[in-house]
């Protein structure tokens, strides 16, 4: 195709309804995100049924807004990409049904896309990825080290055995009576604190790249209970800093060790927790010290958005790997199985 091509992407895996139009796989013409944070805050977390209903209410409006903001017509759309999984099944279904309808109505290909591949390839929107690359994925539901030996090839070499980083942040924030989502509040407290309460690090087996944060969460709760039993106020800042330092120490140490072991030419930071200031600063310092190039998306591309889904879908578009209209939402969709040339 000699003329520019446009992918329209839809993301509804959790509590953001997002639609983007991306030209030639890298130029973001529009990226509209409707967040449900205010709706779910009163419950202290995402309520799946409410999330699905909010997607139904928003999807048509967001679609229209994204196309208008991109300055294109529907006739200029060359393919429809949609998050197929992983995610909340009801939320995913809203996006999948909308994508199928558009694909059928416009008679253009449909591309089922992996949510985590989207987070990883959000980096492609800000710079070229050099292979082999290592991605550190840190989000509300995922904490993984993913090796990319070639473009669109994913191999998980480490993952959490219990809570993801984002889940741990939210649970600690709840214990400290901080609002949902907890990550930004913990990060701000940690940055402002002058001291830290020392907390354990879960390194697991010496050669393991896996993670575990449930013990750290329990250690935080133990500190809070100890302070309460003594009738003392909890030092929220020192506790937040101790928690964040433990998390950052473990994930960055394992990421750097994995990058060295697998000969990565580049490190990619991705996922909602990639917006964490402490994590970004520590990883940047370690990469600079090691002479390892680091790619980090801007804050707007760290959290769930449809532009990242278009960036990942472009891998399939260029290879003609399209889905059929019997595409199903898959809440447990495998990242490795989604690799190009396999699905």
C-alpha positions in Angstrom: 0.0 0.0 0.0 1.6 3.3 -1.1 -0.9 5.6 0.5 -0.9 6.1 4.3 -2.9 3.5 6.2 -5.1 4.1 9.3 -5.9 1.7 12.1 -8.8 2.4 14.4 -8.2 0.7 17.7 -10.6 0.1 20.6 -9.5 -0.6 24.2 -12.1 -1.7 26.9 -10.2 -4.3 29.0 -10.9 -2.8 32.4 -12.1 0.7 33.4 -11.1 2.9 30.6 -13.0 3.3 27.3 -10.6 4.3 24.7 -10.5 4.7 20.9 -7.6 5.9 18.8 -6.7 6.4 15.2 -3.1 5.8 14.3 -1.5 6.4 10.9 1.2 4.0 9.5 1.6 2.3 12.9 3.3 5.1 14.7 1.6 8.5 14.1 -1.2 9.0 16.7 -3.9 11.1 15.1 -6.3 10.8 18.1 -6.3 8.9 21.4 -9.5 9.5 23.4 -9.7 8.0 26.8 -12.8 8.0 29.1 -11.8 7.0 32.6 -14.1 5.4 35.2 -11.9 6.1 38.2 -14.4 8.5 39.8 -17.2 5.8 39.5 -15.1 3.0 41.0 -13.4 5.1 43.7 -16.3 4.8 46.1 -15.9 1.0 46.0 -12.2 1.0 46.5 -11.6 -0.8 43.3 -13.0 -1.8 39.9 -16.5 -3.4 40.0 -16.7 -5.5 36.8 -20.4 -5.2 36.1 -20.3 -1.5 36.5 -17.3 -1.2 34.3 -19.1 -3.1 31.5 -22.2 -0.9 31.8 -20.0 2.3 31.6 -18.3 1.0 28.5 -21.7 0.4 26.8 -22.7 4.0 27.7 -19.5 5.5 26.4 -18.3 3.5 23.4 -20.3 5.1 20.6 -19.5 8.6 21.8 -15.8 7.9 22.2 -15.7 6.3 18.7 -17.3 9.3 17.1 -15.0 11.7 19.0 -11.8 9.8 18.1 -12.7 9.8 14.3 -13.5 13.5 14.4 -10.4 14.4 16.3 -8.2 12.4 13.9 -9.5 14.4 11.0 -10.3 11.3 8.9 -13.4 9.7 7.6 -14.6 6.2 8.3 -13.9 5.4 4.6 -10.2 6.1 5.3 -10.0 3.5 8.0 -8.1 0.4 6.8 -8.6 -2.0 9.7 -10.2 -2.2 13.1 -8.1 -3.4 16.1 -9.5 -4.3 19.4 -8.2 -5.6 22.8 -9.2 -9.3 22.7 -7.7 -10.0 26.2 -6.6 -10.3 28.9 -9.1 -8.3 31.0 -12.5 -8.4 32.4 -14.7 -10.5 30.2 -17.7 -8.3 30.2 -15.6 -5.2 29.5 -13.8 -6.9 26.7 -17.0 -8.0 25.1 -18.2 -4.4 24.7 -15.1 -3.5 22.7 -15.1 -6.8 20.7 -18.7 -6.4 19.6 -18.1 -2.7 18.6 -15.0 -3.7 16.6 -16.8 -6.6 14.8 -19.7 -4.3 13.9 -17.3 -1.6 12.5 -15.3 -4.2 10.6 -18.4 -5.7 9.0 -20.0 -2.3 8.2 -16.8 -0.9 6.7 -15.7 -4.2 5.1 -12.2 -3.9 6.5 -10.0 -6.4 8.4 -10.4 -7.1 12.1 -7.3 -7.5 14.3 -7.6 -9.1 17.8 -4.9 -7.6 20.0 -3.2 -8.6 23.2 -3.5 -5.9 26.0 0.1 -6.5 27.3 1.5 -6.4 23.8 -0.1 -3.0 23.6 1.6 -1.8 26.7 4.9 -3.1 25.4 4.6 -1.6 22.0 3.4 1.8 23.4 7.2 2.3 23.4 7.2 2.0 19.6 5.2 5.2 19.6 8.1 7.1 21.1 11.2 5.4 19.6 12.6 2.5 17.7 12.8 -0.8 19.5 16.1 -2.7 19.2 16.1 -6.4 19.5 16.6 -8.4 21.5 14.8 -6.2 24.0 13.5 -6.8 27.5 10.2 -5.4 28.7 9.4 -4.8 32.4 5.6 -4.8 32.5 4.2 -3.3 35.7 0.5 -2.7 35.9 -2.6 -3.2 38.1 -3.0 -6.8 37.0 0.4 -7.8 35.6 4.1 -7.8 36.7 6.2 -9.6 34.1 9.6 -9.7 32.5 9.1 -10.3 28.8 11.9 -11.1 26.3 11.5 -9.9 22.8 14.0 -11.8 20.7 12.6 -10.3 17.5 9.7 -8.0 16.5 6.4 -9.3 17.7 7.9 -12.3 19.5 7.2 -12.6 23.2 8.7 -14.9 25.8 7.7 -14.5 29.5 10.8 -15.2 31.6 9.5 -13.9 34.9 6.1 -13.1 36.4 4.4 -12.5 39.7 3.3 -15.5 41.7 0.6 -13.6 43.6 -0.2 -9.9 43.6 0.8 -7.7 40.7 2.7 -4.4 41.7 -0.4 -2.3 41.0 -2.6 -4.6 43.2 0.0 -4.4 46.0 0.0 -0.6 45.8 -3.8 -0.4 46.0 -4.0 -2.7 49.0 -1.3 -0.8 50.9 -3.0 2.5 50.0 -6.3 1.1 51.3 -4.6 0.0 54.6 -3.3 3.6 54.9 -6.8 5.0 54.2 -5.6 6.6 50.9 -8.0 7.0 47.9 -8.2 4.6 45.0 -6.2 4.2 42.8 -3.4 4.0 45.4 -0.3 4.1 43.3 0.0 7.9 42.8 -0.7 8.6 46.5 1.9 6.1 47.7 4.4 7.5 45.2 3.8 11.1 46.4 4.1 10.1 50.1 7.3 8.2 49.4 8.9 11.1 47.5 8.1 13.5 50.3 9.2 11.2 53.2 12.5 12.0 54.9 13.0 8.4 56.2 11.8 4.9 55.4 10.6 2.0 57.5 12.8 -1.0 56.4 10.7 -3.7 54.8 11.6 -7.1 53.5 12.5 -8.0 49.9 11.2 -11.2 48.3 14.0 -12.4 46.1 12.7 -16.0 45.8 15.2 -18.5 44.3 18.6 -17.2 43.4 18.1 -17.8 39.6 14.4 -16.8 39.5 13.1 -13.8 37.6 9.6 -14.3 39.2 8.1 -11.8 41.7 6.1 -12.0 44.9 4.5 -9.1 46.7 2.0 -10.7 49.1 4.6 -11.0 51.8 5.6 -7.3 51.5 1.9 -6.4 51.7 1.6 -8.5 54.9 4.7 -6.8 56.3 3.1 -3.4 55.8 -0.1 -4.5 57.6 2.0 -5.8 60.4 3.7 -2.4 60.8 0.3 -0.7 60.9 -1.0 -3.2 63.5 2.1 -2.8 65.6 1.7 1.0 65.7 -2.0 0.7 66.5 -1.4 -1.7 69.4 1.1 0.8 70.9 -1.4 3.6 70.5 0.9 5.4 68.1 0.0 7.0 64.8 1.2 5.3 61.7 4.1 7.1 60.0 2.4 6.9 56.6 5.2 8.6 54.7 8.0 6.5 56.1 5.9 3.3 55.5 5.0 4.3 52.0 8.7 5.0 51.2 9.8 1.7 52.7 7.2 -0.1 50.7 8.1 1.7 47.5 11.8 1.2 48.0 11.3 -2.6 48.5 9.2 -2.9 45.3 11.6 -0.8 43.2 14.6 -2.6 44.5 13.3 -6.0 43.5 11.8 -5.2 40.1 14.7 -3.1 38.9 17.4 -5.6 40.2 15.7 -8.5 38.5 15.1 -6.5 35.3 18.8 -5.5 35.1 20.0 -9.0 35.8 17.7 -10.4 33.1 18.8 -7.8 30.6 22.4 -8.8 31.2 21.8 -12.5 31.1 19.8 -12.5 27.9 21.9 -9.8 26.1 19.2 -7.3 25.8 20.1 -4.2 23.7 17.3 -2.2 25.2 15.0 -2.1 28.2 11.4 -1.2 27.9 9.3 0.0 30.8 5.6 -0.3 30.4 2.2 -0.6 32.1 0.3 1.7 34.4 2.8 1.6 37.2 5.4 2.8 34.7 4.0 6.3 35.6 5.6 5.9 39.1 8.2 8.6 39.5 10.4 6.6 41.9 10.5 3.6 39.5 11.3 5.7 36.5 14.1 7.5 38.2 15.7 4.4 39.7 15.5 2.5 36.4 16.9 5.4 34.4 19.9 5.6 36.8 20.6 1.9 36.6 20.4 1.8 32.8 22.6 4.8 32.5 25.2 3.2 34.8 25.0 0.0 32.7 25.0 1.7 29.4 21.7 0.1 28.5 19.2 2.2 26.5 15.9 2.7 28.2 12.6 3.4 26.5 9.7 4.7 28.7 6.4 6.0 27.2 5.0 9.4 28.3 2.5 9.2 31.1 -0.5 9.3 28.8 0.6 6.1 27.1 1.4 4.2 30.3 -2.1 3.8 31.5 -4.7 1.9 29.4 -5.3 3.6 26.0 -6.2 2.6 22.5 -3.1 4.1 20.7 -1.0 1.3 22.3 -3.4 -1.3 21.0 -3.0 0.2 17.5 0.8 0.0 17.9 0.6 -3.7 18.7 -2.0 -4.4 16.1 0.3 -2.9 13.5 2.5 -6.0 13.9 -0.4 -8.2 12.7 -1.5 -5.7 10.0 1.8 -5.6 8.3 1.8 -9.4 8.1 -1.8 -9.8 7.1 -2.7 -11.8 10.2 -6.3 -10.9 10.6 -9.1 -12.3 12.8 -12.5 -13.6 11.7 -15.9 -12.4 12.8 -16.1 -15.2 15.3 -13.4 -13.5 17.4 -14.1 -14.0 21.1 -13.1 -12.0 24.2 -10.5 -14.1 26.0 -9.9 -12.9 29.6 -6.8 -15.2 29.9 -5.4 -14.7 26.5 -1.7 -15.8 26.3 0.9 -13.2 25.3 3.3 -15.8 24.0 0.6 -17.5 21.8 -0.4 -14.1 20.4 3.1 -13.6 19.0 3.2 -12.8 15.3 3.3 -15.9 13.1 1.5 -18.0 15.7 -2.1 -16.7 15.8 
